[in-house]
Amino acid sequence: MTFRTEAYNLFNNVNFGNPGTTLTTAQSFGKISATTTGARFMQMALRYDF
């Protein structure tokens, strides 16, 4: 019997996106308005071999 667990983004760290690079809109130039990391994801599996 095998039990396996996997976790991605376990500690829920935030990875910010790139800052805005459009010079025509001064309000958004240089501002970071998005994140690139999804939500926390965990998976467990139980396998029985005979």
KEVOPA-293819 format. One line per 5 residues: number of its first residue (from 1); their letters; for each residue x, y, z of N, C-alpha, C, O, CB. Coordinates in Angstrom, 1 decimal, m for minus. Glycine has a CB too. Layout:
// residues N
NUM	A	X,Y,Z,X,Y,Z,X,Y,Z,X,Y,Z,X,Y,Z  ...
END
This chain:
// residues 50
1	MTFRT	0.9,m1.2,0.0,0.0,0.0,0.0,0.9,1.2,0.0,1.9,1.3,0.8,m1.0,0.0,1.2  0.6,2.2,m0.9,1.4,3.4,m1.0,0.4,4.6,m0.9,m0.6,4.7,m1.5,2.1,3.4,m2.4  0.9,5.5,0.0,0.1,6.8,0.1,1.0,7.9,m0.4,2.2,8.0,0.1,m0.3,7.0,1.6  0.5,8.7,m1.3,1.3,9.8,m1.8,0.6,11.1,m1.8,m0.6,11.2,m2.0,1.7,9.5,m3.3  1.3,12.2,m1.5,0.7,13.5,m1.5,1.6,14.5,m2.2,2.8,14.5,m2.2,0.4,14.0,0.0
6	EAYNL	0.9,15.4,m2.9,1.6,16.5,m3.7,0.9,17.8,m3.4,m0.3,17.9,m3.2,1.6,16.2,m5.2  1.7,18.9,m3.3,1.2,20.2,m3.0,1.9,21.2,m3.9,3.2,21.2,m4.0,1.3,20.5,m1.5  1.2,22.1,m4.4,1.7,23.3,m5.2,1.2,24.5,m4.6,0.0,24.7,m4.2,1.3,23.2,m6.7  2.1,25.5,m4.4,1.8,26.7,m3.7,1.3,26.5,m2.3,0.3,27.1,m1.9,0.8,27.6,m4.5  1.9,25.6,m1.6,1.5,25.2,m0.3,1.4,26.3,0.7,0.4,26.4,1.5,2.4,24.1,0.3
11	FNNVN	2.4,27.2,0.7,2.4,28.4,1.7,1.7,29.6,1.1,1.7,30.7,1.7,3.8,28.7,2.1  1.0,29.5,m0.1,0.3,30.5,m0.7,1.1,31.8,m0.9,0.6,32.9,m0.6,m0.9,30.8,0.2  2.3,31.7,m1.5,3.1,32.8,m1.8,2.6,33.5,m3.1,2.0,32.8,m3.9,4.6,32.4,m2.0  2.7,34.8,m3.1,2.3,35.6,m4.3,3.4,35.9,m5.2,4.5,36.3,m4.7,1.6,36.9,m3.8  3.2,35.6,m6.5,4.2,36.0,m7.5,3.5,37.1,m8.4,2.6,36.8,m9.0,4.6,34.7,m8.4
16	FGNPG	4.1,38.3,m8.3,3.5,39.4,m9.0,3.8,39.3,m10.5,4.9,38.8,m10.9,4.0,40.7,m8.4  3.0,39.9,m11.3,3.2,39.9,m12.8,4.1,41.1,m13.1,4.6,41.8,m12.2,1.8,40.1,m13.5  4.3,41.3,m14.4,5.2,42.4,m14.9,4.5,43.7,m14.8,3.3,43.8,m14.9,5.6,42.1,m16.3  5.3,44.8,m14.5,4.6,46.1,m14.5,4.2,46.6,m15.9,4.7,46.1,m16.9,5.6,47.1,m13.9  3.2,47.5,m15.9,2.7,48.1,m17.1,3.8,48.8,m17.9,4.6,49.5,m17.3,1.5,49.0,m16.9
21	TTLTT	3.9,48.7,m19.2,4.9,49.3,m20.0,4.4,50.2,m21.1,5.1,50.7,m21.9,5.7,48.2,m20.7  3.1,50.5,m21.0,2.5,51.4,m22.0,2.7,52.9,m21.6,2.2,53.3,m20.6,1.0,51.1,m22.2  3.5,53.6,m22.4,3.8,55.0,m22.1,2.6,56.0,m22.4,2.5,57.1,m21.8,5.0,55.5,m22.9  1.6,55.5,m23.2,0.5,56.4,m23.5,m0.5,56.6,m22.4,m1.2,57.5,m22.3,m0.2,55.9,m24.8  m0.5,55.6,m21.5,m1.4,55.7,m20.3,m0.6,55.9,m19.1,0.0,54.9,m18.5,m2.3,54.4,m20.2
26	AQSFG	m0.4,57.1,m18.6,0.4,57.4,m17.5,m0.1,56.8,m16.2,0.7,56.5,m15.3,0.6,58.9,m17.3  m1.4,56.5,m16.1,m2.0,56.0,m14.8,m1.5,54.6,m14.6,m1.4,54.2,m13.4,m3.5,56.1,m14.9  m1.3,53.8,m15.6,m0.9,52.4,m15.4,0.6,52.1,m15.7,1.0,51.0,m15.5,m1.7,51.5,m16.3  1.4,53.1,m16.1,2.8,52.8,m16.4,3.5,52.5,m15.1,3.5,53.4,m14.2,3.4,54.0,m17.2  4.2,51.4,m15.1,5.0,51.0,m13.9,4.3,50.4,m12.8,4.9,50.0,m11.8,5.7,52.2,m13.4
31	KISAT	3.0,50.3,m12.9,2.2,49.7,m11.8,2.0,48.2,m12.1,1.8,47.7,m13.2,0.8,50.4,m11.7  2.1,47.4,m11.0,1.8,46.0,m11.1,0.4,45.7,m10.7,0.0,46.0,m9.5,2.8,45.2,m10.1  m0.4,45.2,m11.6,m1.8,45.0,m11.3,m2.3,43.6,m11.4,m3.5,43.3,m11.4,m2.6,45.9,m12.2  m1.4,42.6,m11.5,m1.8,41.2,m11.7,m0.9,40.3,m10.9,0.3,40.7,m10.7,m1.9,40.9,m13.2  m1.4,39.1,m10.6,m0.5,38.1,m10.1,m0.5,36.9,m11.0,m1.4,36.7,m11.9,m1.1,37.6,m8.7
36	TTGAR	0.6,36.1,m10.9,0.8,35.0,m11.9,0.6,33.7,m11.2,0.6,32.6,m11.9,2.1,35.1,m12.5  0.4,33.6,m9.9,0.3,32.3,m9.2,m1.2,32.0,m9.0,m2.0,32.9,m8.6,1.0,32.4,m7.9  m1.5,30.8,m9.2,m2.9,30.3,m9.0,m3.1,30.0,m7.5,m2.3,30.3,m6.7,m3.2,29.1,m9.8  m4.2,29.4,m7.3,m4.6,29.1,m5.9,m3.8,27.9,m5.4,m3.1,27.2,m6.1,m6.1,28.8,m5.8  m3.9,27.6,m4.1,m3.3,26.5,m3.5,m3.9,25.2,m4.1,m5.1,25.1,m4.3,m3.4,26.5,m1.9
41	FMQMA	m3.0,24.2,m4.3,m3.5,23.0,m4.9,m2.9,21.8,m4.2,m1.6,21.8,m4.1,m3.2,22.9,m6.4  m3.7,20.9,m3.7,m3.2,19.7,m3.0,m3.8,18.5,m3.6,m5.0,18.5,m4.0,m3.4,19.8,m1.5  m3.1,17.4,m3.6,m3.6,16.1,m4.2,m3.0,15.0,m3.4,m1.9,14.9,m3.0,m3.2,16.0,m5.7  m3.9,14.0,m3.1,m3.5,12.8,m2.3,m3.9,11.6,m3.1,m4.9,11.6,m3.8,m4.2,12.8,m0.9  m3.1,10.5,m3.0,m3.4,9.3,m3.7,m3.1,8.1,m2.8,m2.1,8.1,m2.0,m2.7,9.2,m5.0
46	LRYDF	m3.9,7.1,m2.8,m3.7,5.8,m2.1,m3.8,4.7,m3.1,m4.7,4.6,m3.9,m4.8,5.6,m0.9  m2.7,3.9,m3.1,m2.6,2.9,m4.1,m2.3,1.5,m3.4,m1.5,1.4,m2.5,m1.4,3.2,m5.1  m3.1,0.5,m3.8,m3.0,m0.8,m3.2,m2.5,m1.8,m4.3,m3.2,m1.9,m5.3,m4.3,m1.3,m2.6  m1.4,m2.4,m4.2,m0.8,m3.4,m5.1,m0.9,m4.8,m4.5,m0.6,m4.9,m3.3,0.6,m3.0,m5.5  m1.3,m5.7,m5.3,m1.2,m7.1,m4.8,m0.8,m8.0,m5.9,m0.6,m9.2,m5.8,m2.6,m7.6,m4.3
END
